[in-house]
Amino acid sequence: MDKKRFLILATVLLSSYFIGAFPTMAEEGHSMGHSMSHPMDMKMLKVDEYIVSYSFMTAAEHHKMMQDMKMDMSKMKMEPNATHHLALEISEEKGGKKIEDAKVKVKVIDPNDKAQEKLVEWSKEMKHYGCDLEMKEKGKYGVIILFKTKDEKQHLAKFWYEVK
């Protein structure tokens, strides 16, 4: 899927979710050390006055990490068809305060233009927003993160993730 088609599709799909003007597109940042409570290779996006940190890992890596952290697996809602886990953290650009009460929606479009959407909640145990995704095919996936903060402002981040 080319960039122009991805942007058009994202705009059309997201307009059905939120009414109002869309914020500007975020730019992908650098890889960074983690700020979450567990080690991951995090990426950063600046979105308006926020920083969205994210990381993908395979479902097997996520499961092993949960076991290594001695997490109560009975409390984990892991989806059986998931191949990957997306961890998100949203923080204020100035001061770094974590945003734990945003309304977050993730949309992932696979290399064949099939989309999946997830409403994502804050996990107190893991100290991040997280969701399981089915990403079985190799190729580039378009990822759209739409979040609404307490002040009812809408924020949009978009990036590509490649499954190799």
N, C-alpha and C positions, 0 to 999 in steps of 0.2 A: 504494500500500500504506500503510495507516495505521500509526501508531506502535505501537499495541497488537499488531497482527498481526505487525509486524516483530520486536518483542521476543519474542513467543511463538515465532515461527519460528526466530529466532536461538538461543534457549535450547534448543529441541528439537534443532536441527542440531548445535550445539556439544557437547551432552551426549554425542553419539555419538563425538566426537573425544577429549574428556578426561573422566576419571572424577573426581568430587570436587565440592566446592562452588565456585560461580562467584564471582569477585570482583565488586565493585560496578561499575556502569556509569560509564564516564569521561564527563567533560563537555568539550564543545568549547571550546577556548581562543581566543586572539586570533591574528590573522595576525601573522607576525613576520618578521624578516630571517632569512636562511638560516644554518644552522650546518653545512650540508653543504659539500662542496668545489666546488659550482657554484651559480650564482644561481637561486633558485626562490622562488615565493611560498609559504612554508611556513605550515602551521597547526599548532597544538599541542594535545595532549590530555594531561591529567594522569591517569595510570593507576597507582593505588596509589602506590608510591614512585618511579615512573618518569615521564618525559616522552616521549610519542610525537610526533614531528614528522613531518608527511606533506605530500606535494604531488602533485597530478595534473597531467599535461600530455598533449597529444595525442601520438600516436606520431610524427607528422611533426615536432613541436617537439622531441621527444626525440632523434630521428634527427639533426636539424640541430645540436642541442646537442652530441651525440657528435662530429660532424664538426668543429664549431668548437673543441672541446677536443682535437682531433687524436687521438682514441681509435682504437685498432686495431679497425675494424669487424668484422674476421674473428673476434674474440674475443667479440663481443656476441651473445647468444642472444636475438634479437628475434623474437617470434612473428609469423608472416605475417598473421594475422587481427586482430591487436591494433589498437585505435583509440586506446588511452590507455596511459600508463605511470604507475605508482604508485611513488613513492620514499618510503621510511620510514627513520627513524632513531630508535633507542631509547636514552635516556640516563638516568642516575640523576638524580633530582630534586635531591639534595644533592651538590654537587661537579661534576655534569655529565658524569661519565665515560660514554663511549659503550659500549653493550652490543653486542658484535660476535658473540657466540656463542649467541644465543637461538634457540630453535626457533620459527619464525614461520609462521603459516597465515593467509591472507587469504581471506575469502569475500565475494563481491559479489553482491547480489540486484538484478536489473534491475527496471524499472517493471512488468513482466509476471510477476514472481515467479520468473523463471528464475535459477538460481544458478550461479556458477562459483567454484571453489576453487583456490587456488594455495599450494603450499609455497614459502616464500620464503627464499633464502639471502643471507648477507652478501656483498657484492661488494667485494673489496679495491680494485679499480681505481676504483670510483665512491664508495667509502666510505659506502655505505648498503645497506639491503635494498631490492630493487626487483623489480617484476613487470609484465609486459605484460598488459593486460586488453582484452576485447572489450566495448565500451560504445557500440554503434551507435545505440541509440534515445535520443531526447530524453526527459528526465524525471529523477525522483529515484531514486538508487541507494542501497540500504542497504549500508554497508561495515562488516565485522566483522574486527577484527584480534585474533587470539588468539596470545599468545606465552608460552613457557615459558622461564624464566631458569635459569641454571646450578644454582640451589638447588632446582630442580624445582617452583617455585611457578608457578601459572598466572595470567595477566593478560589482561584482556579490554577492548578499546576498541570502541566503536560510534559511527558517525556517518553522516550523509547527505551525498551528493555529487550535485549536479545537473548533468546534461549539457544544455546549452542549444542 
